[in-house]
Amino acid sequence: MRTFPLFLFSLLSYLTLRAQTDTLYVNDTHTLALVLPNPITRAVTGHPHYQFGYDTNSPGRLGLLQGHPGTDSNLLVLTEDGRAYSFALAYRKELQESYRFVHVDKSIGNVRPVKPMDSLVQNPMPSLGSNSLQYRKASTYFLEKAQTVLRSKRKDGIILRLRDVAYYGTSTYLVMEIENRSDIDFEVDFVQVFKAHGNPRKKSSYQKLPLEPVYKHRMPTIVTVGQKQRFAFVVPKFTLGDREKLMVELREKRGSRRVMLNWD
Protein backbone atom coordinates (compact mmCIF):
# COMPACT_ATOMS: atom_id res chain seq x y z
CA MET A 1 0.00 0.00 0.00
CA ARG A 2 1.48 3.37 -0.99
CA THR A 3 1.59 6.22 1.55
CA PHE A 4 0.26 9.66 0.66
CA PRO A 5 2.43 12.71 1.37
CA LEU A 6 0.94 14.65 4.26
CA PHE A 7 -0.06 17.66 2.17
CA LEU A 8 -1.86 15.51 -0.39
CA PHE A 9 -3.72 13.56 2.29
CA SER A 10 -4.77 16.84 3.93
CA LEU A 11 -6.00 18.20 0.61
CA LEU A 12 -8.07 15.12 -0.13
CA SER A 13 -9.48 15.12 3.39
CA TYR A 14 -10.57 18.73 2.88
CA LEU A 15 -12.24 17.85 -0.42
CA THR A 16 -13.96 14.90 1.25
CA LEU A 17 -15.57 17.15 3.85
CA ARG A 18 -17.02 19.30 1.06
CA ALA A 19 -18.39 16.44 -1.03
CA GLN A 20 -21.23 13.99 -0.67
CA THR A 21 -19.60 10.59 -0.15
CA ASP A 22 -20.86 7.26 -1.49
CA THR A 23 -20.72 4.28 0.85
CA LEU A 24 -19.04 1.01 -0.16
CA TYR A 25 -20.03 -2.08 1.82
CA VAL A 26 -17.33 -4.74 2.08
CA ASN A 27 -16.42 -7.85 4.06
CA ASP A 28 -13.54 -10.29 4.51
CA THR A 29 -14.94 -13.18 2.45
CA HIS A 30 -15.66 -11.40 -0.83
CA THR A 31 -13.84 -8.87 -3.00
CA LEU A 32 -15.52 -5.69 -4.20
CA ALA A 33 -14.15 -4.64 -7.62
CA LEU A 34 -13.98 -0.87 -8.05
CA VAL A 35 -13.47 0.35 -11.64
CA LEU A 36 -12.41 4.01 -11.92
CA PRO A 37 -12.70 6.14 -15.09
CA ASN A 38 -8.88 6.47 -15.32
CA PRO A 39 -5.86 4.48 -14.06
CA ILE A 40 -5.30 4.56 -10.30
CA THR A 41 -2.07 6.21 -9.16
CA ARG A 42 -2.56 6.40 -5.38
CA ALA A 43 -5.07 5.23 -2.79
CA VAL A 44 -5.35 5.20 0.99
CA THR A 45 -7.85 3.89 3.53
CA GLY A 46 -8.49 5.58 6.85
CA HIS A 47 -8.24 2.41 8.96
CA PRO A 48 -6.13 -0.80 8.67
CA HIS A 49 -9.33 -2.90 8.86
CA TYR A 50 -9.85 -2.05 5.18
CA GLN A 51 -7.48 -2.94 2.34
CA PHE A 52 -7.58 -1.53 -1.20
CA GLY A 53 -5.31 -3.28 -3.68
CA TYR A 54 -4.31 -1.96 -7.10
CA ASP A 55 -1.44 -2.40 -9.57
CA THR A 56 1.38 -0.05 -8.58
CA ASN A 57 3.74 -1.19 -11.36
CA SER A 58 1.43 -0.75 -14.34
CA PRO A 59 -1.44 1.56 -13.32
CA GLY A 60 -4.88 0.30 -14.27
CA ARG A 61 -8.47 1.27 -13.58
CA LEU A 62 -9.27 -1.70 -11.34
CA GLY A 63 -8.97 -1.77 -7.56
CA LEU A 64 -9.97 -4.60 -5.21
CA LEU A 65 -11.45 -3.80 -1.81
CA GLN A 66 -11.93 -5.94 1.32
CA GLY A 67 -12.63 -5.17 4.97
CA HIS A 68 -12.87 -6.69 8.45
CA PRO A 69 -15.40 -6.14 11.24
CA GLY A 70 -14.88 -2.92 13.14
CA THR A 71 -15.31 0.80 12.88
CA ASP A 72 -16.43 2.50 9.66
CA SER A 73 -13.77 4.29 7.63
CA ASN A 74 -13.15 5.95 4.28
CA LEU A 75 -11.20 5.48 1.05
CA LEU A 76 -9.48 8.17 -1.01
CA VAL A 77 -8.37 7.38 -4.57
CA LEU A 78 -6.33 9.52 -6.97
CA THR A 79 -6.38 8.76 -10.70
CA GLU A 80 -3.95 9.51 -13.51
CA ASP A 81 -5.88 12.57 -14.69
CA GLY A 82 -5.51 14.21 -11.27
CA ARG A 83 -9.07 13.59 -10.12
CA ALA A 84 -9.84 12.51 -6.56
CA TYR A 85 -12.61 10.15 -5.47
CA SER A 86 -13.88 9.67 -1.93
CA PHE A 87 -15.92 6.80 -0.50
CA ALA A 88 -17.21 5.88 2.95
CA LEU A 89 -16.41 2.30 4.00
CA ALA A 90 -18.58 0.03 6.14
CA TYR A 91 -18.46 -3.67 6.98
CA ARG A 92 -21.42 -5.91 6.14
CA LYS A 93 -21.67 -9.69 6.42
CA GLU A 94 -23.54 -9.85 3.10
CA LEU A 95 -22.77 -7.64 0.11
CA GLN A 96 -25.36 -6.13 -2.20
CA GLU A 97 -22.87 -5.72 -5.07
CA SER A 98 -19.63 -7.36 -6.19
CA TYR A 99 -18.46 -4.56 -8.47
CA ARG A 100 -18.98 -0.84 -8.98
CA PHE A 101 -18.23 1.30 -12.05
CA VAL A 102 -17.40 4.85 -10.95
CA HIS A 103 -18.30 7.68 -13.34
CA VAL A 104 -16.09 10.72 -13.67
CA ASP A 105 -18.87 12.97 -12.36
CA LYS A 106 -18.44 11.29 -8.95
CA SER A 107 -15.05 12.97 -8.57
CA ILE A 108 -14.75 15.32 -5.60
CA GLY A 109 -12.23 17.53 -7.37
CA ASN A 110 -8.92 17.76 -9.23
CA VAL A 111 -5.65 18.07 -7.31
CA ARG A 112 -3.61 19.22 -10.29
CA PRO A 113 -2.74 22.93 -10.60
CA VAL A 114 -5.01 24.86 -12.96
CA LYS A 115 -3.24 25.67 -16.25
CA PRO A 116 -3.16 29.26 -17.53
CA MET A 117 -5.69 30.06 -20.22
CA ASP A 118 -3.04 30.54 -22.93
CA SER A 119 -1.65 27.07 -22.19
CA LEU A 120 -5.09 25.55 -22.68
CA VAL A 121 -5.47 27.36 -26.01
CA GLN A 122 -2.06 26.19 -27.26
CA ASN A 123 -2.63 22.58 -26.14
CA PRO A 124 -6.30 21.70 -26.71
CA MET A 125 -7.68 18.33 -25.66
CA PRO A 126 -7.31 15.73 -28.45
CA SER A 127 -10.46 14.81 -30.35
CA LEU A 128 -11.89 11.31 -29.93
CA GLY A 129 -13.47 11.46 -33.37
CA SER A 130 -10.72 9.42 -35.02
CA ASN A 131 -11.02 6.65 -32.41
CA SER A 132 -14.80 6.50 -32.85
CA LEU A 133 -14.39 6.27 -36.62
CA GLN A 134 -11.87 3.45 -36.23
CA TYR A 135 -14.17 1.55 -33.86
CA ARG A 136 -17.12 1.99 -36.21
CA LYS A 137 -15.24 0.81 -39.31
CA ALA A 138 -13.75 -2.20 -37.53
CA SER A 139 -17.10 -3.10 -35.95
CA THR A 140 -18.84 -2.97 -39.34
CA TYR A 141 -16.17 -5.21 -40.85
CA PHE A 142 -16.38 -7.86 -38.11
CA LEU A 143 -20.20 -7.79 -38.13
CA GLU A 144 -20.24 -8.60 -41.84
CA LYS A 145 -17.46 -11.18 -41.51
CA ALA A 146 -18.95 -13.22 -38.65
CA GLN A 147 -20.77 -16.21 -40.14
CA THR A 148 -20.31 -18.84 -37.45
CA VAL A 149 -21.51 -19.17 -33.85
CA LEU A 150 -18.90 -19.73 -31.13
CA ARG A 151 -21.43 -20.24 -28.36
CA SER A 152 -25.14 -19.68 -27.78
CA LYS A 153 -27.47 -19.72 -24.78
CA ARG A 154 -31.27 -19.86 -24.76
CA LYS A 155 -33.58 -19.02 -21.87
CA ASP A 156 -37.25 -17.98 -21.75
CA GLY A 157 -37.37 -17.76 -25.54
CA ILE A 158 -34.41 -15.36 -25.74
CA ILE A 159 -31.26 -16.58 -27.53
CA LEU A 160 -27.91 -14.89 -26.95
CA ARG A 161 -25.19 -15.83 -29.46
CA LEU A 162 -21.47 -15.07 -29.43
CA ARG A 163 -20.50 -15.10 -33.12
CA ASP A 164 -16.91 -13.88 -33.10
CA VAL A 165 -14.09 -12.69 -30.85
CA ALA A 166 -11.70 -10.60 -32.96
CA TYR A 167 -8.60 -8.60 -32.08
CA TYR A 168 -7.68 -5.33 -33.74
CA GLY A 169 -5.22 -2.78 -32.39
CA THR A 170 -5.57 -2.47 -28.63
CA SER A 171 -9.18 -3.68 -28.56
CA THR A 172 -11.20 -6.88 -28.64
CA TYR A 173 -14.34 -6.94 -30.78
CA LEU A 174 -17.14 -9.22 -29.58
CA VAL A 175 -19.77 -9.86 -32.22
CA MET A 176 -23.05 -10.89 -30.57
CA GLU A 177 -26.63 -11.50 -31.57
CA ILE A 178 -29.94 -11.49 -29.71
CA GLU A 179 -32.91 -13.41 -31.11
CA ASN A 180 -36.40 -13.19 -29.65
CA ARG A 181 -38.41 -16.41 -30.01
CA SER A 182 -40.76 -15.59 -27.16
CA ASP A 183 -44.23 -14.07 -27.33
CA ILE A 184 -43.18 -10.78 -25.74
CA ASP A 185 -40.89 -8.03 -27.01
CA PHE A 186 -37.53 -7.96 -25.21
CA GLU A 187 -36.36 -4.53 -24.05
CA VAL A 188 -32.62 -4.58 -23.39
CA ASP A 189 -31.54 -3.25 -20.01
CA PHE A 190 -27.82 -3.95 -20.40
CA VAL A 191 -25.20 -6.31 -21.75
CA GLN A 192 -22.20 -6.82 -19.45
CA VAL A 193 -19.01 -8.76 -20.19
CA PHE A 194 -16.84 -10.38 -17.52
CA LYS A 195 -13.54 -12.24 -17.41
CA ALA A 196 -13.87 -15.02 -14.83
CA HIS A 197 -11.18 -17.18 -13.28
CA GLY A 198 -11.55 -20.29 -11.14
CA ASN A 199 -14.54 -22.22 -9.86
CA PRO A 200 -17.52 -20.15 -8.61
CA ARG A 201 -18.20 -22.85 -6.03
CA LYS A 202 -14.84 -22.06 -4.42
CA LYS A 203 -15.31 -18.43 -3.47
CA SER A 204 -11.80 -18.01 -2.08
CA SER A 205 -10.18 -18.58 -5.50
CA TYR A 206 -12.95 -17.28 -7.80
CA GLN A 207 -12.62 -13.91 -9.50
CA LYS A 208 -15.11 -12.23 -11.81
CA LEU A 209 -13.82 -8.98 -13.29
CA PRO A 210 -16.00 -6.76 -15.49
CA LEU A 211 -14.68 -5.59 -18.88
CA GLU A 212 -16.07 -2.12 -19.48
CA PRO A 213 -16.90 -1.38 -23.13
CA VAL A 214 -15.05 1.40 -24.96
CA TYR A 215 -17.52 1.36 -27.87
CA LYS A 216 -20.84 -0.26 -28.84
CA HIS A 217 -21.98 -0.58 -32.45
CA ARG A 218 -25.63 -1.15 -33.39
CA MET A 219 -26.47 -1.93 -29.78
CA PRO A 220 -30.24 -2.72 -29.72
CA THR A 221 -32.64 -1.15 -27.25
CA ILE A 222 -35.47 -3.57 -28.03
CA VAL A 223 -35.73 -6.90 -29.86
CA THR A 224 -39.28 -7.47 -31.00
CA VAL A 225 -40.94 -10.89 -31.30
CA GLY A 226 -39.38 -12.96 -34.10
CA GLN A 227 -36.56 -10.46 -34.64
CA LYS A 228 -32.74 -10.86 -34.59
CA GLN A 229 -30.36 -8.04 -33.70
CA ARG A 230 -26.61 -8.33 -34.25
CA PHE A 231 -24.16 -5.88 -32.65
CA ALA A 232 -20.48 -5.35 -31.78
CA PHE A 233 -19.24 -4.87 -28.23
CA VAL A 234 -15.71 -3.43 -28.02
CA VAL A 235 -13.59 -3.87 -24.88
CA PRO A 236 -9.89 -3.39 -24.09
CA LYS A 237 -7.75 -6.18 -25.51
CA PHE A 238 -7.57 -9.31 -23.37
CA THR A 239 -6.67 -12.98 -23.59
CA LEU A 240 -8.01 -15.98 -21.69
CA GLY A 241 -5.57 -18.11 -19.71
CA ASP A 242 -5.95 -21.50 -18.08
CA ARG A 243 -9.20 -21.88 -16.13
CA GLU A 244 -10.37 -18.50 -17.43
CA LYS A 245 -13.57 -17.90 -19.38
CA LEU A 246 -15.55 -15.09 -20.89
CA MET A 247 -18.99 -14.42 -19.42
CA VAL A 248 -21.73 -12.36 -21.09
CA GLU A 249 -24.81 -11.28 -19.16
CA LEU A 250 -27.97 -10.01 -20.88
CA ARG A 251 -30.81 -8.51 -18.83
CA GLU A 252 -34.30 -7.31 -19.59
CA LYS A 253 -35.22 -3.73 -18.69
CA ARG A 254 -38.89 -4.14 -17.82
CA GLY A 255 -38.99 -7.76 -16.74
CA SER A 256 -37.03 -10.53 -15.09
CA ARG A 257 -35.58 -12.35 -18.08
CA ARG A 258 -31.81 -12.88 -17.90
CA VAL A 259 -29.40 -14.86 -20.09
CA MET A 260 -25.85 -15.83 -19.09
CA LEU A 261 -23.42 -17.11 -21.73
CA ASN A 262 -19.99 -18.65 -21.00
CA TRP A 263 -17.14 -19.11 -23.49
CA ASP A 264 -13.60 -20.39 -22.97
C-alpha positions as CSV (number, residue, x, y, z in Angstrom):
1,M,0.0,0.0,0.0
2,R,1.5,3.4,-1.0
3,T,1.6,6.2,1.5
4,F,0.3,9.7,0.7
5,P,2.4,12.7,1.4
6,L,0.9,14.7,4.3
7,F,-0.1,17.7,2.2
8,L,-1.9,15.5,-0.4
9,F,-3.7,13.6,2.3
10,S,-4.8,16.8,3.9
11,L,-6.0,18.2,0.6
12,L,-8.1,15.1,-0.1
13,S,-9.5,15.1,3.4
14,Y,-10.6,18.7,2.9
15,L,-12.2,17.9,-0.4
16,T,-14.0,14.9,1.3
17,L,-15.6,17.1,3.8
18,R,-17.0,19.3,1.1
19,A,-18.4,16.4,-1.0
20,Q,-21.2,14.0,-0.7
21,T,-19.6,10.6,-0.1
22,D,-20.9,7.3,-1.5
23,T,-20.7,4.3,0.9
24,L,-19.0,1.0,-0.2
25,Y,-20.0,-2.1,1.8
26,V,-17.3,-4.7,2.1
27,N,-16.4,-7.9,4.1
28,D,-13.5,-10.3,4.5
29,T,-14.9,-13.2,2.4
30,H,-15.7,-11.4,-0.8
31,T,-13.8,-8.9,-3.0
32,L,-15.5,-5.7,-4.2
33,A,-14.2,-4.6,-7.6
34,L,-14.0,-0.9,-8.1
35,V,-13.5,0.4,-11.6
36,L,-12.4,4.0,-11.9
37,P,-12.7,6.1,-15.1
38,N,-8.9,6.5,-15.3
39,P,-5.9,4.5,-14.1
40,I,-5.3,4.6,-10.3
41,T,-2.1,6.2,-9.2
42,R,-2.6,6.4,-5.4
43,A,-5.1,5.2,-2.8
44,V,-5.3,5.2,1.0
45,T,-7.8,3.9,3.5
46,G,-8.5,5.6,6.9
47,H,-8.2,2.4,9.0
48,P,-6.1,-0.8,8.7
49,H,-9.3,-2.9,8.9
50,Y,-9.8,-2.0,5.2
51,Q,-7.5,-2.9,2.3
52,F,-7.6,-1.5,-1.2
53,G,-5.3,-3.3,-3.7
54,Y,-4.3,-2.0,-7.1
55,D,-1.4,-2.4,-9.6
56,T,1.4,0.0,-8.6
57,N,3.7,-1.2,-11.4
58,S,1.4,-0.8,-14.3
59,P,-1.4,1.6,-13.3
60,G,-4.9,0.3,-14.3
61,R,-8.5,1.3,-13.6
62,L,-9.3,-1.7,-11.3
63,G,-9.0,-1.8,-7.6
64,L,-10.0,-4.6,-5.2
65,L,-11.4,-3.8,-1.8
66,Q,-11.9,-5.9,1.3
67,G,-12.6,-5.2,5.0
68,H,-12.9,-6.7,8.4
69,P,-15.4,-6.1,11.2
70,G,-14.9,-2.9,13.1
71,T,-15.3,0.8,12.9
72,D,-16.4,2.5,9.7
73,S,-13.8,4.3,7.6
74,N,-13.2,6.0,4.3
75,L,-11.2,5.5,1.1
76,L,-9.5,8.2,-1.0
77,V,-8.4,7.4,-4.6
78,L,-6.3,9.5,-7.0
79,T,-6.4,8.8,-10.7
80,E,-4.0,9.5,-13.5
81,D,-5.9,12.6,-14.7
82,G,-5.5,14.2,-11.3
83,R,-9.1,13.6,-10.1
84,A,-9.8,12.5,-6.6
85,Y,-12.6,10.1,-5.5
86,S,-13.9,9.7,-1.9
87,F,-15.9,6.8,-0.5
88,A,-17.2,5.9,2.9
89,L,-16.4,2.3,4.0
90,A,-18.6,0.0,6.1
91,Y,-18.5,-3.7,7.0
92,R,-21.4,-5.9,6.1
93,K,-21.7,-9.7,6.4
94,E,-23.5,-9.8,3.1
95,L,-22.8,-7.6,0.1
96,Q,-25.4,-6.1,-2.2
97,E,-22.9,-5.7,-5.1
98,S,-19.6,-7.4,-6.2
99,Y,-18.5,-4.6,-8.5
100,R,-19.0,-0.8,-9.0
101,F,-18.2,1.3,-12.1
102,V,-17.4,4.8,-11.0
103,H,-18.3,7.7,-13.3
104,V,-16.1,10.7,-13.7
105,D,-18.9,13.0,-12.4
106,K,-18.4,11.3,-9.0
107,S,-15.1,13.0,-8.6
108,I,-14.8,15.3,-5.6
109,G,-12.2,17.5,-7.4
110,N,-8.9,17.8,-9.2
111,V,-5.7,18.1,-7.3
112,R,-3.6,19.2,-10.3
113,P,-2.7,22.9,-10.6
114,V,-5.0,24.9,-13.0
115,K,-3.2,25.7,-16.2
116,P,-3.2,29.3,-17.5
117,M,-5.7,30.1,-20.2
118,D,-3.0,30.5,-22.9
119,S,-1.6,27.1,-22.2
120,L,-5.1,25.5,-22.7
121,V,-5.5,27.4,-26.0
122,Q,-2.1,26.2,-27.3
123,N,-2.6,22.6,-26.1
124,P,-6.3,21.7,-26.7
125,M,-7.7,18.3,-25.7
126,P,-7.3,15.7,-28.4
127,S,-10.5,14.8,-30.3
128,L,-11.9,11.3,-29.9
129,G,-13.5,11.5,-33.4
130,S,-10.7,9.4,-35.0
131,N,-11.0,6.7,-32.4
132,S,-14.8,6.5,-32.8
133,L,-14.4,6.3,-36.6
134,Q,-11.9,3.4,-36.2
135,Y,-14.2,1.6,-33.9
136,R,-17.1,2.0,-36.2
137,K,-15.2,0.8,-39.3
138,A,-13.8,-2.2,-37.5
139,S,-17.1,-3.1,-36.0
140,T,-18.8,-3.0,-39.3
141,Y,-16.2,-5.2,-40.9
142,F,-16.4,-7.9,-38.1
143,L,-20.2,-7.8,-38.1
144,E,-20.2,-8.6,-41.8
145,K,-17.5,-11.2,-41.5
146,A,-18.9,-13.2,-38.7
147,Q,-20.8,-16.2,-40.1
148,T,-20.3,-18.8,-37.5
149,V,-21.5,-19.2,-33.8
150,L,-18.9,-19.7,-31.1
151,R,-21.4,-20.2,-28.4
152,S,-25.1,-19.7,-27.8
153,K,-27.5,-19.7,-24.8
154,R,-31.3,-19.9,-24.8
155,K,-33.6,-19.0,-21.9
156,D,-37.3,-18.0,-21.7
157,G,-37.4,-17.8,-25.5
158,I,-34.4,-15.4,-25.7
159,I,-31.3,-16.6,-27.5
160,L,-27.9,-14.9,-26.9
161,R,-25.2,-15.8,-29.5
162,L,-21.5,-15.1,-29.4
163,R,-20.5,-15.1,-33.1
164,D,-16.9,-13.9,-33.1
165,V,-14.1,-12.7,-30.9
166,A,-11.7,-10.6,-33.0
167,Y,-8.6,-8.6,-32.1
168,Y,-7.7,-5.3,-33.7
169,G,-5.2,-2.8,-32.4
170,T,-5.6,-2.5,-28.6
171,S,-9.2,-3.7,-28.6
172,T,-11.2,-6.9,-28.6
173,Y,-14.3,-6.9,-30.8
174,L,-17.1,-9.2,-29.6
175,V,-19.8,-9.9,-32.2
176,M,-23.0,-10.9,-30.6
177,E,-26.6,-11.5,-31.6
178,I,-29.9,-11.5,-29.7
179,E,-32.9,-13.4,-31.1
180,N,-36.4,-13.2,-29.6
181,R,-38.4,-16.4,-30.0
182,S,-40.8,-15.6,-27.2
183,D,-44.2,-14.1,-27.3
184,I,-43.2,-10.8,-25.7
185,D,-40.9,-8.0,-27.0
186,F,-37.5,-8.0,-25.2
187,E,-36.4,-4.5,-24.0
188,V,-32.6,-4.6,-23.4
189,D,-31.5,-3.2,-20.0
190,F,-27.8,-3.9,-20.4
191,V,-25.2,-6.3,-21.7
192,Q,-22.2,-6.8,-19.4
193,V,-19.0,-8.8,-20.2
194,F,-16.8,-10.4,-17.5
195,K,-13.5,-12.2,-17.4
196,A,-13.9,-15.0,-14.8
197,H,-11.2,-17.2,-13.3
198,G,-11.5,-20.3,-11.1
199,N,-14.5,-22.2,-9.9
200,P,-17.5,-20.1,-8.6
201,R,-18.2,-22.9,-6.0
202,K,-14.8,-22.1,-4.4
203,K,-15.3,-18.4,-3.5
204,S,-11.8,-18.0,-2.1
205,S,-10.2,-18.6,-5.5
206,Y,-12.9,-17.3,-7.8
207,Q,-12.6,-13.9,-9.5
208,K,-15.1,-12.2,-11.8
209,L,-13.8,-9.0,-13.3
210,P,-16.0,-6.8,-15.5
211,L,-14.7,-5.6,-18.9
212,E,-16.1,-2.1,-19.5
213,P,-16.9,-1.4,-23.1
214,V,-15.1,1.4,-25.0
215,Y,-17.5,1.4,-27.9
216,K,-20.8,-0.3,-28.8
217,H,-22.0,-0.6,-32.5
218,R,-25.6,-1.2,-33.4
219,M,-26.5,-1.9,-29.8
220,P,-30.2,-2.7,-29.7
221,T,-32.6,-1.1,-27.2
222,I,-35.5,-3.6,-28.0
223,V,-35.7,-6.9,-29.9
224,T,-39.3,-7.5,-31.0
225,V,-40.9,-10.9,-31.3
226,G,-39.4,-13.0,-34.1
227,Q,-36.6,-10.5,-34.6
228,K,-32.7,-10.9,-34.6
229,Q,-30.4,-8.0,-33.7
230,R,-26.6,-8.3,-34.2
231,F,-24.2,-5.9,-32.6
232,A,-20.5,-5.3,-31.8
233,F,-19.2,-4.9,-28.2
234,V,-15.7,-3.4,-28.0
235,V,-13.6,-3.9,-24.9
236,P,-9.9,-3.4,-24.1
237,K,-7.7,-6.2,-25.5
238,F,-7.6,-9.3,-23.4
239,T,-6.7,-13.0,-23.6
240,L,-8.0,-16.0,-21.7
241,G,-5.6,-18.1,-19.7
242,D,-6.0,-21.5,-18.1
243,R,-9.2,-21.9,-16.1
244,E,-10.4,-18.5,-17.4
245,K,-13.6,-17.9,-19.4
246,L,-15.6,-15.1,-20.9
247,M,-19.0,-14.4,-19.4
248,V,-21.7,-12.4,-21.1
249,E,-24.8,-11.3,-19.2
250,L,-28.0,-10.0,-20.9
251,R,-30.8,-8.5,-18.8
252,E,-34.3,-7.3,-19.6
253,K,-35.2,-3.7,-18.7
254,R,-38.9,-4.1,-17.8
255,G,-39.0,-7.8,-16.7
256,S,-37.0,-10.5,-15.1
257,R,-35.6,-12.3,-18.1
258,R,-31.8,-12.9,-17.9
259,V,-29.4,-14.9,-20.1
260,M,-25.9,-15.8,-19.1
261,L,-23.4,-17.1,-21.7
262,N,-20.0,-18.7,-21.0
263,W,-17.1,-19.1,-23.5
264,D,-13.6,-20.4,-23.0
